[in-house]
Amino acid sequence: MHPMPHAVSRLRTARLARSAKPFLARGGFKRERCAGCRLLPSHCMCALRPAVPTRSGVCLLMADIEPLKPSNTGWLIADVVADTFAFSWARTETDPGLLALLSDPQWQPYVVFPGEYVEPERVVHCVEQADAPREQTRKRPLFILLDATWSEARKMFRKSPYLDHLPVLSLKPDQLSQYKLRRSRRDDHFCTSEVAALCLNLAGERVAEQTLEAYLDVFTHHYLHAKNQLPIAWDDAAHQRLRELSVQSSSPGHPF
């Protein structure tokens, strides 16, 4: 039984409906895929999908074919963070649902992008902590992630005037990207789920951050083992870590 379709899954379905021909992932396997996790049925990880209560939300602005890529990690964010929203980006039109979300008073949106590309007065490096006193938590952080290649993301950032009034959250990670499914020329380029984990850390949502990190490790294991026709090591460190965090997030003492 597959989990209920989330925002990225629904966006993928809508994008496929507009396609004139089938999408074939470059260098990927062309066999049947599980609808729930995009992996081969033999390497399905739907049963491992974690549920972590979070106060933060994530808004994915996705380049045209990102929802179709089996290696896309925005999908993982939507698996973990219940309040994940996903919209296709286009230069000439804007989804009314996106504009409504950005103006929703329960959210404080942050555009997550390197600070050197924007005027200094828009740049912030921290957000309100999830465990701050309740009277201070009028708005929930909404992290806007540009889910695209680096060149596409720069174009999206420049040509989205509805983002121009929002603060820009500039991350300063102290670690190199561990993402192994696509190559980047720069070590400081992170995959989308790694960026989301860094944002959750800033919001004080440590269990969600660690769960998303572990979930990416498990997804990478399943994806590469499927691609190389190798069996899953269900008891390796990544799977064990994800199981431990799943128990922790579902415990009665969890704050959300």
Order of alpha helices (4+ residues) and beta strands (2+ residues): alpha-beta-alpha-beta-alpha-beta-beta-beta-alpha-beta-alpha-alpha-alpha
